[in-house]
Amino acid sequence: MAVDMSYRLGWIDSSIMKRVNDILQRAKLPTAPPETMTVEMFKSVMAVDKKVADGLLRLILLEGPLGNCVFTGEYDRKALDDTLSAFCKS
């Protein structure tokens, strides 16, 4: 989901997105949350995540070439909502 959101933000290009997804699939790692997970469930869990400070959710996202990441609270909230909606039931 971090890869998807990073792509939506324009921080990585489609080749990075494809490469990461290919790596995860070859490693047989999950690429989607459980089918029972809803957007609201995700938001309630993220609200108490250890990366929340001063009421701001910080995320680890990809930026630039593969291997580069940022720990940030500065991102478009719509990209987060769009990513959650793409991966979860409403």
PDB file of N, CA, C and O in Angstrom:
ATOM      1  N   MET A   1       0.823  -1.187   0.000  1.00  0.00           N
ATOM      2  CA  MET A   1       0.000   0.000   0.000  1.00  0.00           C
ATOM      3  C   MET A   1       0.871   1.257   0.000  1.00  0.00           C
ATOM      4  O   MET A   1       0.491   2.274  -0.580  1.00  0.00           O
ATOM      5  N   ALA A   2       2.031   1.191   0.644  1.00  0.00           N
ATOM      6  CA  ALA A   2       2.946   2.335   0.634  1.00  0.00           C
ATOM      7  C   ALA A   2       3.443   2.614  -0.782  1.00  0.00           C
ATOM      8  O   ALA A   2       3.619   3.769  -1.170  1.00  0.00           O
ATOM      9  N   VAL A   3       3.666   1.559  -1.542  1.00  0.00           N
ATOM     10  CA  VAL A   3       4.105   1.720  -2.928  1.00  0.00           C
ATOM     11  C   VAL A   3       2.995   2.386  -3.744  1.00  0.00           C
ATOM     12  O   VAL A   3       3.255   3.308  -4.517  1.00  0.00           O
ATOM     13  N   ASP A   4       1.783   1.925  -3.570  1.00  0.00           N
ATOM     14  CA  ASP A   4       0.645   2.502  -4.284  1.00  0.00           C
ATOM     15  C   ASP A   4       0.489   3.983  -3.945  1.00  0.00           C
ATOM     16  O   ASP A   4       0.312   4.813  -4.837  1.00  0.00           O
ATOM     17  N   MET A   5       0.554   4.308  -2.665  1.00  0.00           N
ATOM     18  CA  MET A   5       0.393   5.696  -2.269  1.00  0.00           C
ATOM     19  C   MET A   5       1.544   6.557  -2.783  1.00  0.00           C
ATOM     20  O   MET A   5       1.325   7.687  -3.221  1.00  0.00           O
ATOM     21  N   SER A   6       2.758   6.036  -2.734  1.00  0.00           N
ATOM     22  CA  SER A   6       3.915   6.771  -3.250  1.00  0.00           C
ATOM     23  C   SER A   6       3.744   7.081  -4.732  1.00  0.00           C
ATOM     24  O   SER A   6       4.094   8.167  -5.195  1.00  0.00           O
ATOM     25  N   TYR A   7       3.200   6.110  -5.473  1.00  0.00           N
ATOM     26  CA  TYR A   7       2.934   6.310  -6.899  1.00  0.00           C
ATOM     27  C   TYR A   7       1.848   7.375  -7.098  1.00  0.00           C
ATOM     28  O   TYR A   7       1.985   8.255  -7.948  1.00  0.00           O
ATOM     29  N   ARG A   8       0.774   7.291  -6.313  1.00  0.00           N
ATOM     30  CA  ARG A   8      -0.306   8.275  -6.415  1.00  0.00           C
ATOM     31  C   ARG A   8       0.193   9.696  -6.142  1.00  0.00           C
ATOM     32  O   ARG A   8      -0.297  10.661  -6.729  1.00  0.00           O
ATOM     33  N   LEU A   9       1.172   9.809  -5.246  1.00  0.00           N
ATOM     34  CA  LEU A   9       1.747  11.113  -4.919  1.00  0.00           C
ATOM     35  C   LEU A   9       2.725  11.605  -5.982  1.00  0.00           C
ATOM     36  O   LEU A   9       3.134  12.766  -5.968  1.00  0.00           O
ATOM     37  N   GLY A  10       3.098  10.713  -6.904  1.00  0.00           N
ATOM     38  CA  GLY A  10       4.056  11.081  -7.936  1.00  0.00           C
ATOM     39  C   GLY A  10       5.500  11.012  -7.465  1.00  0.00           C
ATOM     40  O   GLY A  10       6.394  11.577  -8.095  1.00  0.00           O
ATOM     41  N   TRP A  11       5.727  10.314  -6.351  1.00  0.00           N
ATOM     42  CA  TRP A  11       7.063  10.222  -5.779  1.00  0.00           C
ATOM     43  C   TRP A  11       7.891   9.098  -6.392  1.00  0.00           C
ATOM     44  O   TRP A  11       9.118   9.099  -6.294  1.00  0.00           O
ATOM     45  N   ILE A  12       7.210   8.131  -7.028  1.00  0.00           N
ATOM     46  CA  ILE A  12       7.892   7.055  -7.760  1.00  0.00           C
ATOM     47  C   ILE A  12       7.179   6.878  -9.093  1.00  0.00           C
ATOM     48  O   ILE A  12       6.037   7.310  -9.254  1.00  0.00           O
ATOM     49  N   ASP A  13       7.853   6.240 -10.054  1.00  0.00           N
ATOM     50  CA  ASP A  13       7.198   6.003 -11.340  1.00  0.00           C
ATOM     51  C   ASP A  13       6.664   4.573 -11.403  1.00  0.00           C
ATOM     52  O   ASP A  13       6.895   3.770 -10.500  1.00  0.00           O
ATOM     53  N   SER A  14       5.960   4.277 -12.467  1.00  0.00           N
ATOM     54  CA  SER A  14       5.297   2.980 -12.598  1.00  0.00           C
ATOM     55  C   SER A  14       6.280   1.817 -12.644  1.00  0.00           C
ATOM     56  O   SER A  14       5.933   0.707 -12.242  1.00  0.00           O
ATOM     57  N   SER A  15       7.496   2.049 -13.124  1.00  0.00           N
ATOM     58  CA  SER A  15       8.475   0.949 -13.176  1.00  0.00           C
ATOM     59  C   SER A  15       8.882   0.513 -11.768  1.00  0.00           C
ATOM     60  O   SER A  15       9.089  -0.676 -11.527  1.00  0.00           O
ATOM     61  N   ILE A  16       8.998   1.454 -10.844  1.00  0.00           N
ATOM     62  CA  ILE A  16       9.321   1.117  -9.452  1.00  0.00           C
ATOM     63  C   ILE A  16       8.150   0.369  -8.826  1.00  0.00           C
ATOM     64  O   ILE A  16       8.336  -0.627  -8.127  1.00  0.00           O
ATOM     65  N   MET A  17       6.954   0.858  -9.084  1.00  0.00           N
ATOM     66  CA  MET A  17       5.754   0.208  -8.546  1.00  0.00           C
ATOM     67  C   MET A  17       5.677  -1.243  -9.017  1.00  0.00           C
ATOM     68  O   MET A  17       5.423  -2.146  -8.220  1.00  0.00           O
ATOM     69  N   LYS A  18       5.894  -1.462 -10.301  1.00  0.00           N
ATOM     70  CA  LYS A  18       5.852  -2.814 -10.858  1.00  0.00           C
ATOM     71  C   LYS A  18       6.961  -3.679 -10.268  1.00  0.00           C
ATOM     72  O   LYS A  18       6.727  -4.833  -9.909  1.00  0.00           O
ATOM     73  N   ARG A  19       8.154  -3.130 -10.167  1.00  0.00           N
ATOM     74  CA  ARG A  19       9.287  -3.909  -9.649  1.00  0.00           C
ATOM     75  C   ARG A  19       9.055  -4.349  -8.201  1.00  0.00           C
ATOM     76  O   ARG A  19       9.303  -5.506  -7.862  1.00  0.00           O
ATOM     77  N   VAL A  20       8.587  -3.447  -7.356  1.00  0.00           N
ATOM     78  CA  VAL A  20       8.321  -3.796  -5.958  1.00  0.00           C
ATOM     79  C   VAL A  20       7.228  -4.855  -5.874  1.00  0.00           C
ATOM     80  O   VAL A  20       7.364  -5.827  -5.131  1.00  0.00           O
ATOM     81  N   ASN A  21       6.147  -4.675  -6.628  1.00  0.00           N
ATOM     82  CA  ASN A  21       5.064  -5.666  -6.608  1.00  0.00           C
ATOM     83  C   ASN A  21       5.553  -7.023  -7.095  1.00  0.00           C
ATOM     84  O   ASN A  21       5.165  -8.049  -6.536  1.00  0.00           O
ATOM     85  N   ASP A  22       6.395  -7.053  -8.120  1.00  0.00           N
ATOM     86  CA  ASP A  22       6.965  -8.322  -8.603  1.00  0.00           C
ATOM     87  C   ASP A  22       7.807  -8.990  -7.518  1.00  0.00           C
ATOM     88  O   ASP A  22       7.715 -10.201  -7.315  1.00  0.00           O
ATOM     89  N   ILE A  23       8.621  -8.205  -6.828  1.00  0.00           N
ATOM     90  CA  ILE A  23       9.471  -8.747  -5.749  1.00  0.00           C
ATOM     91  C   ILE A  23       8.609  -9.336  -4.640  1.00  0.00           C
ATOM     92  O   ILE A  23       8.878 -10.436  -4.159  1.00  0.00           O
ATOM     93  N   LEU A  24       7.583  -8.613  -4.238  1.00  0.00           N
ATOM     94  CA  LEU A  24       6.702  -9.103  -3.172  1.00  0.00           C
ATOM     95  C   LEU A  24       5.995 -10.388  -3.578  1.00  0.00           C
ATOM     96  O   LEU A  24       5.879 -11.314  -2.776  1.00  0.00           O
ATOM     97  N   GLN A  25       5.527 -10.448  -4.807  1.00  0.00           N
ATOM     98  CA  GLN A  25       4.838 -11.652  -5.279  1.00  0.00           C
ATOM     99  C   GLN A  25       5.783 -12.843  -5.375  1.00  0.00           C
ATOM    100  O   GLN A  25       5.414 -13.956  -4.999  1.00  0.00           O
ATOM    101  N   ARG A  26       7.004 -12.622  -5.876  1.00  0.00           N
ATOM    102  CA  ARG A  26       7.980 -13.720  -5.962  1.00  0.00           C
ATOM    103  C   ARG A  26       8.356 -14.230  -4.581  1.00  0.00           C
ATOM    104  O   ARG A  26       8.625 -15.418  -4.402  1.00  0.00           O
ATOM    105  N   ALA A  27       8.375 -13.336  -3.612  1.00  0.00           N
ATOM    106  CA  ALA A  27       8.705 -13.722  -2.239  1.00  0.00           C
ATOM    107  C   ALA A  27       7.478 -14.301  -1.509  1.00  0.00           C
ATOM    108  O   ALA A  27       7.559 -14.700  -0.348  1.00  0.00           O
ATOM    109  N   LYS A  28       6.354 -14.335  -2.218  1.00  0.00           N
ATOM    110  CA  LYS A  28       5.096 -14.837  -1.674  1.00  0.00           C
ATOM    111  C   LYS A  28       4.650 -14.065  -0.426  1.00  0.00           C
ATOM    112  O   LYS A  28       4.103 -14.631   0.520  1.00  0.00           O
ATOM    113  N   LEU A  29       4.905 -12.755  -0.461  1.00  0.00           N
ATOM    114  CA  LEU A  29       4.468 -11.878   0.618  1.00  0.00           C
ATOM    115  C   LEU A  29       3.107 -11.284   0.265  1.00  0.00           C
ATOM    116  O   LEU A  29       2.793 -11.119  -0.914  1.00  0.00           O
ATOM    117  N   PRO A  30       2.312 -10.966   1.255  1.00  0.00           N
ATOM    118  CA  PRO A  30       0.977 -10.413   0.957  1.00  0.00           C
ATOM    119  C   PRO A  30       1.084  -9.046   0.287  1.00  0.00           C
ATOM    120  O   PRO A  30       1.941  -8.233   0.630  1.00  0.00           O
ATOM    121  N   THR A  31       0.202  -8.816  -0.665  1.00  0.00           N
ATOM    122  CA  THR A  31       0.164  -7.532  -1.362  1.00  0.00           C
ATOM    123  C   THR A  31      -1.185  -6.831  -1.180  1.00  0.00           C
ATOM    124  O   THR A  31      -1.462  -5.819  -1.824  1.00  0.00           O
ATOM    125  N   ALA A  32      -2.001  -7.374  -0.311  1.00  0.00           N
ATOM    126  CA  ALA A  32      -3.310  -6.781  -0.025  1.00  0.00           C
ATOM    127  C   ALA A  32      -3.701  -7.146   1.404  1.00  0.00           C
ATOM    128  O   ALA A  32      -3.290  -8.183   1.924  1.00  0.00           O
ATOM    129  N   PRO A  33      -4.494  -6.289   2.029  1.00  0.00           N
ATOM    130  CA  PRO A  33      -4.970  -6.610   3.381  1.00  0.00           C
ATOM    131  C   PRO A  33      -6.023  -7.715   3.312  1.00  0.00           C
ATOM    132  O   PRO A  33      -6.507  -8.043   2.229  1.00  0.00           O
ATOM    133  N   PRO A  34      -6.379  -8.289   4.458  1.00  0.00           N
ATOM    134  CA  PRO A  34      -7.457  -9.296   4.464  1.00  0.00           C
ATOM    135  C   PRO A  34      -8.739  -8.714   3.873  1.00  0.00           C
ATOM    136  O   PRO A  34      -9.005  -7.521   4.016  1.00  0.00           O
ATOM    137  N   GLU A  35      -9.520  -9.542   3.219  1.00  0.00           N
ATOM    138  CA  GLU A  35     -10.749  -9.086   2.565  1.00  0.00           C
ATOM    139  C   GLU A  35     -11.738  -8.455   3.535  1.00  0.00           C
ATOM    140  O   GLU A  35     -12.580  -7.654   3.128  1.00  0.00           O
ATOM    141  N   THR A  36     -11.644  -8.808   4.807  1.00  0.00           N
ATOM    142  CA  THR A  36     -12.578  -8.271   5.798  1.00  0.00           C
ATOM    143  C   THR A  36     -12.207  -6.855   6.247  1.00  0.00           C
ATOM    144  O   THR A  36     -12.993  -6.199   6.930  1.00  0.00           O
ATOM    145  N   MET A  37     -11.027  -6.385   5.873  1.00  0.00           N
ATOM    146  CA  MET A  37     -10.556  -5.064   6.305  1.00  0.00           C
ATOM    147  C   MET A  37     -11.290  -3.961   5.548  1.00  0.00           C
ATOM    148  O   MET A  37     -11.376  -3.988   4.320  1.00  0.00           O
ATOM    149  N   THR A  38     -11.816  -2.996   6.289  1.00  0.00           N
ATOM    150  CA  THR A  38     -12.510  -1.866   5.670  1.00  0.00           C
ATOM    151  C   THR A  38     -11.657  -0.598   5.822  1.00  0.00           C
ATOM    152  O   THR A  38     -10.698  -0.564   6.593  1.00  0.00           O
ATOM    153  N   VAL A  39     -12.024   0.417   5.084  1.00  0.00           N
ATOM    154  CA  VAL A  39     -11.331   1.701   5.179  1.00  0.00           C
ATOM    155  C   VAL A  39     -11.415   2.226   6.613  1.00  0.00           C
ATOM    156  O   VAL A  39     -10.418   2.693   7.163  1.00  0.00           O
ATOM    157  N   GLU A  40     -12.579   2.151   7.206  1.00  0.00           N
ATOM    158  CA  GLU A  40     -12.760   2.652   8.574  1.00  0.00           C
ATOM    159  C   GLU A  40     -11.926   1.856   9.576  1.00  0.00           C
ATOM    160  O   GLU A  40     -11.376   2.430  10.516  1.00  0.00           O
ATOM    161  N   MET A  41     -11.829   0.548   9.385  1.00  0.00           N
ATOM    162  CA  MET A  41     -10.986  -0.257  10.273  1.00  0.00           C
ATOM    163  C   MET A  41      -9.525   0.181  10.163  1.00  0.00           C
ATOM    164  O   MET A  41      -8.835   0.324  11.172  1.00  0.00           O
ATOM    165  N   PHE A  42      -9.068   0.390   8.948  1.00  0.00           N
ATOM    166  CA  PHE A  42      -7.687   0.839   8.732  1.00  0.00           C
ATOM    167  C   PHE A  42      -7.455   2.179   9.430  1.00  0.00           C
ATOM    168  O   PHE A  42      -6.463   2.356  10.136  1.00  0.00           O
ATOM    169  N   LYS A  43      -8.381   3.119   9.226  1.00  0.00           N
ATOM    170  CA  LYS A  43      -8.213   4.446   9.815  1.00  0.00           C
ATOM    171  C   LYS A  43      -8.190   4.390  11.336  1.00  0.00           C
ATOM    172  O   LYS A  43      -7.420   5.115  11.965  1.00  0.00           O
ATOM    173  N   SER A  44      -9.020   3.543  11.938  1.00  0.00           N
ATOM    174  CA  SER A  44      -9.030   3.462  13.401  1.00  0.00           C
ATOM    175  C   SER A  44      -7.738   2.855  13.936  1.00  0.00           C
ATOM    176  O   SER A  44      -7.251   3.266  14.989  1.00  0.00           O
ATOM    177  N   VAL A  45      -7.182   1.885  13.224  1.00  0.00           N
ATOM    178  CA  VAL A  45      -5.910   1.282  13.644  1.00  0.00           C
ATOM    179  C   VAL A  45      -4.768   2.277  13.436  1.00  0.00           C
ATOM    180  O   VAL A  45      -3.897   2.409  14.296  1.00  0.00           O
ATOM    181  N   MET A  46      -4.767   2.973  12.305  1.00  0.00           N
ATOM    182  CA  MET A  46      -3.702   3.936  12.015  1.00  0.00           C
ATOM    183  C   MET A  46      -3.713   5.099  13.005  1.00  0.00           C
ATOM    184  O   MET A  46      -2.669   5.699  13.258  1.00  0.00           O
ATOM    185  N   ALA A  47      -4.869   5.424  13.564  1.00  0.00           N
ATOM    186  CA  ALA A  47      -4.973   6.546  14.504  1.00  0.00           C
ATOM    187  C   ALA A  47      -4.205   6.294  15.795  1.00  0.00           C
ATOM    188  O   ALA A  47      -3.836   7.242  16.488  1.00  0.00           O
ATOM    189  N   VAL A  48      -3.962   5.032  16.127  1.00  0.00           N
ATOM    190  CA  VAL A  48      -3.232   4.694  17.359  1.00  0.00           C
ATOM    191  C   VAL A  48      -1.864   4.082  17.061  1.00  0.00           C
ATOM    192  O   VAL A  48      -1.224   3.514  17.946  1.00  0.00           O
ATOM    193  N   ASP A  49      -1.423   4.202  15.817  1.00  0.00           N
ATOM    194  CA  ASP A  49      -0.128   3.667  15.405  1.00  0.00           C
ATOM    195  C   ASP A  49       0.998   4.407  16.114  1.00  0.00           C
ATOM    196  O   ASP A  49       0.862   5.580  16.462  1.00  0.00           O
ATOM    197  N   LYS A  50       2.108   3.713  16.321  1.00  0.00           N
ATOM    198  CA  LYS A  50       3.263   4.322  17.002  1.00  0.00           C
ATOM    199  C   LYS A  50       3.869   5.487  16.218  1.00  0.00           C
ATOM    200  O   LYS A  50       4.624   6.285  16.773  1.00  0.00           O
ATOM    201  N   LYS A  51       3.536   5.585  14.926  1.00  0.00           N
ATOM    202  CA  LYS A  51       4.078   6.677  14.116  1.00  0.00           C
ATOM    203  C   LYS A  51       3.240   7.955  14.222  1.00  0.00           C
ATOM    204  O   LYS A  51       3.571   8.961  13.594  1.00  0.00           O
ATOM    205  N   VAL A  52       2.158   7.927  15.009  1.00  0.00           N
ATOM    206  CA  VAL A  52       1.352   9.129  15.229  1.00  0.00           C
ATOM    207  C   VAL A  52       2.027   9.953  16.321  1.00  0.00           C
ATOM    208  O   VAL A  52       2.331   9.446  17.401  1.00  0.00           O
ATOM    209  N   ALA A  53       2.254  11.223  16.024  1.00  0.00           N
ATOM    210  CA  ALA A  53       2.822  12.147  17.005  1.00  0.00           C
ATOM    211  C   ALA A  53       2.116  13.486  16.862  1.00  0.00           C
ATOM    212  O   ALA A  53       1.973  14.011  15.757  1.00  0.00           O
ATOM    213  N   ASP A  54       1.682  14.024  17.974  1.00  0.00           N
ATOM    214  CA  ASP A  54       0.952  15.297  17.975  1.00  0.00           C
ATOM    215  C   ASP A  54      -0.262  15.242  17.062  1.00  0.00           C
ATOM    216  O   ASP A  54      -0.604  16.227  16.408  1.00  0.00           O
ATOM    217  N   GLY A  55      -0.913  14.081  17.020  1.00  0.00           N
ATOM    218  CA  GLY A  55      -2.115  13.915  16.213  1.00  0.00           C
ATOM    219  C   GLY A  55      -1.873  13.745  14.725  1.00  0.00           C
ATOM    220  O   GLY A  55      -2.827  13.672  13.950  1.00  0.00           O
ATOM    221  N   LEU A  56      -0.617  13.679  14.311  1.00  0.00           N
ATOM    222  CA  LEU A  56      -0.274  13.574  12.889  1.00  0.00           C
ATOM    223  C   LEU A  56       0.279  12.185  12.581  1.00  0.00           C
ATOM    224  O   LEU A  56       1.256  11.749  13.190  1.00  0.00           O
ATOM    225  N   LEU A  57      -0.348  11.499  11.637  1.00  0.00           N
ATOM    226  CA  LEU A  57       0.132  10.188  11.210  1.00  0.00           C
ATOM    227  C   LEU A  57       1.299  10.364  10.258  1.00  0.00           C
ATOM    228  O   LEU A  57       1.174  11.000   9.211  1.00  0.00           O
ATOM    229  N   ARG A  58       2.418   9.801  10.629  1.00  0.00           N
ATOM    230  CA  ARG A  58       3.586   9.806   9.751  1.00  0.00           C
ATOM    231  C   ARG A  58       3.667   8.448   9.072  1.00  0.00           C
ATOM    232  O   ARG A  58       3.390   7.413   9.677  1.00  0.00           O
ATOM    233  N   LEU A  59       4.049   8.474   7.819  1.00  0.00           N
ATOM    234  CA  LEU A  59       4.132   7.243   7.032  1.00  0.00           C
ATOM    235  C   LEU A  59       5.536   7.070   6.476  1.00  0.00           C
ATOM    236  O   LEU A  59       6.279   8.036   6.303  1.00  0.00           O
ATOM    237  N   ILE A  60       5.880   5.836   6.204  1.00  0.00           N
ATOM    238  CA  ILE A  60       7.127   5.528   5.508  1.00  0.00           C
ATOM    239  C   ILE A  60       6.738   5.260   4.059  1.00  0.00           C
ATOM    240  O   ILE A  60       6.057   4.280   3.755  1.00  0.00           O
ATOM    241  N   LEU A  61       7.185   6.154   3.165  1.00  0.00           N
ATOM    242  CA  LEU A  61       6.823   6.077   1.753  1.00  0.00           C
ATOM    243  C   LEU A  61       8.074   6.062   0.895  1.00  0.00           C
ATOM    244  O   LEU A  61       9.144   6.492   1.326  1.00  0.00           O
ATOM    245  N   LEU A  62       7.928   5.560  -0.325  1.00  0.00           N
ATOM    246  CA  LEU A  62       9.050   5.543  -1.259  1.00  0.00           C
ATOM    247  C   LEU A  62       9.134   6.871  -1.986  1.00  0.00           C
ATOM    248  O   LEU A  62       8.118   7.494  -2.292  1.00  0.00           O
ATOM    249  N   GLU A  63      10.361   7.296  -2.258  1.00  0.00           N
ATOM    250  CA  GLU A  63      10.559   8.527  -3.019  1.00  0.00           C
ATOM    251  C   GLU A  63      11.827   8.373  -3.843  1.00  0.00           C
ATOM    252  O   GLU A  63      12.900   8.093  -3.309  1.00  0.00           O
ATOM    253  N   GLY A  64      11.691   8.559  -5.145  1.00  0.00           N
ATOM    254  CA  GLY A  64      12.855   8.468  -6.022  1.00  0.00           C
ATOM    255  C   GLY A  64      13.204   7.031  -6.361  1.00  0.00           C
ATOM    256  O   GLY A  64      12.323   6.173  -6.411  1.00  0.00           O
ATOM    257  N   PRO A  65      14.489   6.758  -6.595  1.00  0.00           N
ATOM    258  CA  PRO A  65      14.914   5.416  -7.011  1.00  0.00           C
ATOM    259  C   PRO A  65      14.596   4.357  -5.959  1.00  0.00           C
ATOM    260  O   PRO A  65      14.462   4.661  -4.774  1.00  0.00           O
ATOM    261  N   LEU A  66      14.479   3.129  -6.403  1.00  0.00           N
ATOM    262  CA  LEU A  66      14.203   2.014  -5.498  1.00  0.00           C
ATOM    263  C   LEU A  66      15.243   1.983  -4.397  1.00  0.00           C
ATOM    264  O   LEU A  66      16.443   2.064  -4.661  1.00  0.00           O
ATOM    265  N   GLY A  67      14.783   1.866  -3.168  1.00  0.00           N
ATOM    266  CA  GLY A  67      15.678   1.846  -2.017  1.00  0.00           C
ATOM    267  C   GLY A  67      15.627   3.126  -1.214  1.00  0.00           C
ATOM    268  O   GLY A  67      16.077   3.158  -0.069  1.00  0.00           O
ATOM    269  N   ASN A  68      15.081   4.195  -1.804  1.00  0.00           N
ATOM    270  CA  ASN A  68      14.962   5.465  -1.084  1.00  0.00           C
ATOM    271  C   ASN A  68      13.579   5.575  -0.467  1.00  0.00           C
ATOM    272  O   ASN A  68      12.574   5.273  -1.110  1.00  0.00           O
ATOM    273  N   CYS A  69      13.537   6.009   0.778  1.00  0.00           N
ATOM    274  CA  CYS A  69      12.246   6.197   1.426  1.00  0.00           C
ATOM    275  C   CYS A  69      12.295   7.437   2.309  1.00  0.00           C
ATOM    276  O   CYS A  69      13.364   7.964   2.616  1.00  0.00           O
ATOM    277  N   VAL A  70      11.115   7.887   2.705  1.00  0.00           N
ATOM    278  CA  VAL A  70      10.989   9.035   3.594  1.00  0.00           C
ATOM    279  C   VAL A  70      10.019   8.682   4.719  1.00  0.00           C
ATOM    280  O   VAL A  70       9.062   7.934   4.518  1.00  0.00           O
ATOM    281  N   PHE A  71      10.276   9.222   5.885  1.00  0.00           N
ATOM    282  CA  PHE A  71       9.388   9.111   7.032  1.00  0.00           C
ATOM    283  C   PHE A  71       8.763  10.489   7.178  1.00  0.00           C
ATOM    284  O   PHE A  71       9.434  11.427   7.610  1.00  0.00           O
ATOM    285  N   THR A  72       7.483  10.628   6.822  1.00  0.00           N
ATOM    286  CA  THR A  72       6.905  11.963   6.713  1.00  0.00           C
ATOM    287  C   THR A  72       5.441  12.015   7.130  1.00  0.00           C
ATOM    288  O   THR A  72       4.705  11.032   7.039  1.00  0.00           O
ATOM    289  N   GLY A  73       5.057  13.176   7.582  1.00  0.00           N
ATOM    290  CA  GLY A  73       3.661  13.480   7.838  1.00  0.00           C
ATOM    291  C   GLY A  73       3.136  14.461   6.812  1.00  0.00           C
ATOM    292  O   GLY A  73       1.983  14.889   6.875  1.00  0.00           O
ATOM    293  N   GLU A  74       3.993  14.815   5.864  1.00  0.00           N
ATOM    294  CA  GLU A  74       3.632  15.775   4.821  1.00  0.00           C
ATOM    295  C   GLU A  74       3.292  15.040   3.532  1.00  0.00           C
ATOM    296  O   GLU A  74       4.169  14.724   2.728  1.00  0.00           O
ATOM    297  N   TYR A  75       2.025  14.780   3.353  1.00  0.00           N
ATOM    298  CA  TYR A  75       1.538  14.104   2.154  1.00  0.00           C
ATOM    299  C   TYR A  75       0.090  14.511   1.941  1.00  0.00           C
ATOM    300  O   TYR A  75      -0.581  14.969   2.866  1.00  0.00           O
ATOM    301  N   ASP A  76      -0.379  14.343   0.725  1.00  0.00           N
ATOM    302  CA  ASP A  76      -1.758  14.676   0.364  1.00  0.00           C
ATOM    303  C   ASP A  76      -2.688  13.636   0.990  1.00  0.00           C
ATOM    304  O   ASP A  76      -2.600  12.449   0.676  1.00  0.00           O
ATOM    305  N   ARG A  77      -3.572  14.082   1.867  1.00  0.00           N
ATOM    306  CA  ARG A  77      -4.490  13.152   2.556  1.00  0.00           C
ATOM    307  C   ARG A  77      -5.413  12.431   1.566  1.00  0.00           C
ATOM    308  O   ARG A  77      -5.860  11.316   1.833  1.00  0.00           O
ATOM    309  N   LYS A  78      -5.695  13.063   0.432  1.00  0.00           N
ATOM    310  CA  LYS A  78      -6.529  12.413  -0.580  1.00  0.00           C
ATOM    311  C   LYS A  78      -5.835  11.169  -1.133  1.00  0.00           C
ATOM    312  O   LYS A  78      -6.497  10.174  -1.425  1.00  0.00           O
ATOM    313  N   ALA A  79      -4.517  11.215  -1.277  1.00  0.00           N
ATOM    314  CA  ALA A  79      -3.779  10.043  -1.757  1.00  0.00           C
ATOM    315  C   ALA A  79      -3.920   8.889  -0.770  1.00  0.00           C
ATOM    316  O   ALA A  79      -4.045   7.734  -1.177  1.00  0.00           O
ATOM    317  N   LEU A  80      -3.900   9.199   0.526  1.00  0.00           N
ATOM    318  CA  LEU A  80      -4.097   8.151   1.539  1.00  0.00           C
ATOM    319  C   LEU A  80      -5.505   7.579   1.417  1.00  0.00           C
ATOM    320  O   LEU A  80      -5.680   6.360   1.405  1.00  0.00           O
ATOM    321  N   ASP A  81      -6.505   8.446   1.328  1.00  0.00           N
ATOM    322  CA  ASP A  81      -7.889   7.974   1.184  1.00  0.00           C
ATOM    323  C   ASP A  81      -8.072   7.148  -0.086  1.00  0.00           C
ATOM    324  O   ASP A  81      -8.739   6.113  -0.064  1.00  0.00           O
ATOM    325  N   ASP A  82      -7.483   7.598  -1.189  1.00  0.00           N
ATOM    326  CA  ASP A  82      -7.602   6.869  -2.459  1.00  0.00           C
ATOM    327  C   ASP A  82      -6.935   5.496  -2.369  1.00  0.00           C
ATOM    328  O   ASP A  82      -7.461   4.512  -2.888  1.00  0.00           O
ATOM    329  N   THR A  83      -5.784   5.433  -1.713  1.00  0.00           N
ATOM    330  CA  THR A  83      -5.090   4.147  -1.562  1.00  0.00           C
ATOM    331  C   THR A  83      -5.921   3.202  -0.696  1.00  0.00           C
ATOM    332  O   THR A  83      -6.116   2.041  -1.056  1.00  0.00           O
ATOM    333  N   LEU A  84      -6.410   3.693   0.441  1.00  0.00           N
ATOM    334  CA  LEU A  84      -7.224   2.840   1.305  1.00  0.00           C
ATOM    335  C   LEU A  84      -8.448   2.333   0.558  1.00  0.00           C
ATOM    336  O   LEU A  84      -8.800   1.158   0.659  1.00  0.00           O
ATOM    337  N   SER A  85      -9.092   3.214  -0.186  1.00  0.00           N
ATOM    338  CA  SER A  85     -10.298   2.813  -0.941  1.00  0.00           C
ATOM    339  C   SER A  85      -9.977   1.776  -2.018  1.00  0.00           C
ATOM    340  O   SER A  85     -10.794   0.899  -2.298  1.00  0.00           O
ATOM    341  N   ALA A  86      -8.793   1.876  -2.620  1.00  0.00           N
ATOM    342  CA  ALA A  86      -8.407   0.925  -3.660  1.00  0.00           C
ATOM    343  C   ALA A  86      -8.137  -0.466  -3.104  1.00  0.00           C
ATOM    344  O   ALA A  86      -8.308  -1.463  -3.805  1.00  0.00           O
ATOM    345  N   PHE A  87      -7.715  -0.535  -1.838  1.00  0.00           N
ATOM    346  CA  PHE A  87      -7.333  -1.813  -1.247  1.00  0.00           C
ATOM    347  C   PHE A  87      -8.382  -2.421  -0.337  1.00  0.00           C
ATOM    348  O   PHE A  87      -8.326  -3.617  -0.050  1.00  0.00           O
ATOM    349  N   CYS A  88      -9.344  -1.623   0.128  1.00  0.00           N
ATOM    350  CA  CYS A  88     -10.295  -2.085   1.137  1.00  0.00           C
ATOM    351  C   CYS A  88     -11.728  -1.834   0.716  1.00  0.00           C
ATOM    352  O   CYS A  88     -12.017  -1.049  -0.187  1.00  0.00           O
ATOM    353  N   LYS A  89     -12.614  -2.535   1.410  1.00  0.00           N
ATOM    354  CA  LYS A  89     -14.037  -2.272   1.243  1.00  0.00           C
ATOM    355  C   LYS A  89     -14.368  -0.957   1.926  1.00  0.00           C
ATOM    356  O   LYS A  89     -13.698  -0.566   2.882  1.00  0.00           O
ATOM    357  N   SER A  90     -15.385  -0.279   1.448  1.00  0.00           N
ATOM    358  CA  SER A  90     -15.791   1.005   2.053  1.00  0.00           C
ATOM    359  C   SER A  90     -16.428   0.803   3.400  1.00  0.00           C
ATOM    360  O   SER A  90     -16.827   1.772   4.046  1.00  0.00           O
TER     361      SER A  90
END
